[in-house]
């Protein structure tokens, strides 16, 4: 196996930040899909045969989940339908190139944004077991002083 991790949290590797900054939905979708195609083409040329694709960067999803809201990494707003299924698109495009895809979940990070509007948007996830989430200082994210994390030992 020759694999890579493709991070979506904070748009580290994908989707491109420019795709959510003031573009139309159709243009955003084209930019995101073309960016993913370009990355997969580059990975294929380097002999990569496996991608660990981050589909749950926090308490949001990059697929049409019945439990989690859509990720704001796709549109800039938590819960907003991006107009396509990024995970299915990734699977289709990767498989065309003979690349395997493994879904990468971040099970603990709820959000790196503790604004009340974000907490409100994530209420569907948090309301069932609010004690299972805590605020923690974030040393990794220079743009955020605190982040919400899941308590791994919470029943």
C-alpha positions in Angstrom: 0.0 0.0 0.0 1.2 3.5 -0.8 -1.3 5.8 0.9 -1.9 9.4 1.8 -4.2 11.2 4.2 -6.4 13.9 2.6 -7.4 16.3 5.4 -10.6 18.4 5.2 -10.5 19.9 8.6 -9.8 23.7 8.3 -9.6 22.9 4.5 -6.0 21.8 5.0 -5.8 19.7 1.8 -9.3 20.0 0.4 -11.7 21.6 -0.5 -10.0 24.8 -1.6 -10.7 27.8 0.6 -11.4 29.9 -2.6 -14.3 27.6 -3.4 -16.4 28.8 -0.5 -15.5 32.5 -0.7 -18.3 34.3 -2.5 -18.7 31.9 -5.4 -22.0 30.7 -6.8 -23.1 27.1 -5.8 -22.4 25.8 -9.4 -19.0 27.4 -9.4 -18.2 26.2 -5.9 -19.1 22.6 -6.9 -17.0 22.8 -10.1 -14.0 24.2 -8.2 -14.2 21.5 -5.5 -14.7 18.7 -7.9 -11.9 19.8 -10.2 -9.6 20.3 -7.2 -10.3 16.7 -6.1 -9.7 15.4 -9.7 -6.4 17.3 -9.9 -5.3 15.9 -6.6 -6.2 12.3 -7.6 -4.4 12.7 -10.9 -1.3 13.9 -9.1 -1.5 11.1 -6.5 -1.9 8.5 -9.3 1.2 9.9 -11.1 3.2 9.5 -7.8 2.1 5.8 -7.5 -0.3 6.3 -4.6 -2.9 3.6 -4.5 -4.8 4.4 -1.3 -6.4 7.6 0.1 -7.6 8.1 3.6 -10.2 10.7 3.0 -11.4 12.7 6.0 -15.1 12.5 5.8 -15.8 13.6 9.4 -13.5 16.5 10.3 -15.6 17.3 13.4 -19.2 16.8 14.3 -20.2 17.4 10.7 -20.1 15.2 7.6 -19.0 15.2 4.0 -21.7 12.8 3.0 -25.5 13.0 3.3 -25.7 11.8 6.9 -29.0 11.1 8.7 -27.3 12.1 12.1 -24.7 14.7 11.4 -25.2 18.1 9.6 -23.3 18.9 6.4 -19.8 20.2 7.0 -19.2 23.9 6.8 -15.9 23.0 5.1 -17.9 22.6 1.9 -20.1 25.7 1.9 -18.9 27.9 4.8 -22.1 27.1 6.7 -22.8 24.1 8.9 -25.8 22.2 7.7 -26.0 23.7 4.2 -26.4 21.0 1.5 -23.4 21.4 -0.9 -25.4 20.3 -3.9 -23.5 17.0 -4.4 -22.2 14.1 -2.4 -18.4 14.7 -1.9 -17.8 11.2 -0.6 -19.5 9.6 -3.6 -17.7 11.9 -6.0 -14.3 10.9 -4.3 -15.2 7.2 -4.5 -16.2 7.4 -8.2 -13.1 9.5 -9.3 -10.6 7.5 -7.2 -11.9 4.2 -8.4 -11.6 5.4 -12.1 -7.9 5.7 -11.3 -7.5 2.4 -9.4 -7.2 4.2 -6.1 -8.8 2.7 -3.0 -10.5 5.1 -0.5 -10.8 4.6 3.2 -13.2 6.9 5.1 -11.3 8.8 7.9 -13.4 9.8 10.8 -12.3 12.2 13.6 -14.3 10.8 16.5 -13.4 13.4 19.1 -13.4 16.9 17.7 -16.8 18.4 17.7 -15.8 21.8 16.5 -12.9 24.3 16.6 -15.4 27.1 16.6 -17.2 27.8 20.0 -19.3 30.7 18.8 -22.9 30.4 20.1 -24.2 30.2 16.6 -22.0 27.2 15.9 -23.0 25.4 19.1 -26.6 26.1 18.2 -26.1 24.6 14.7 -24.6 21.5 16.2 -27.3 21.2 18.8 -28.8 18.2 17.1 -25.6 16.3 17.8 -24.9 17.8 21.3 -28.4 17.8 22.7 -28.6 14.0 23.3 -25.6 13.9 25.7 -24.3 17.4 26.5 -22.0 16.1 29.2 -20.1 14.1 26.6 -18.6 17.3 25.2 -16.1 19.6 26.8 -14.2 22.8 25.8 -10.4 22.4 25.4 -7.6 24.8 24.6 -6.4 24.3 21.1 -2.7 24.4 20.5 -2.9 23.1 17.0 -5.3 25.8 15.5 -3.8 29.3 15.7 -7.2 30.8 14.6 -9.1 29.3 17.5 -8.5 29.6 21.2 -10.8 26.8 22.3 -12.4 23.8 20.7 -15.2 21.5 21.5 -14.1 17.8 22.0 -16.0 14.6 22.7 -15.2 12.8 26.0 -14.0 9.4 24.9 -14.8 7.7 28.2 -18.4 9.0 28.4 -20.8 6.1 28.2 
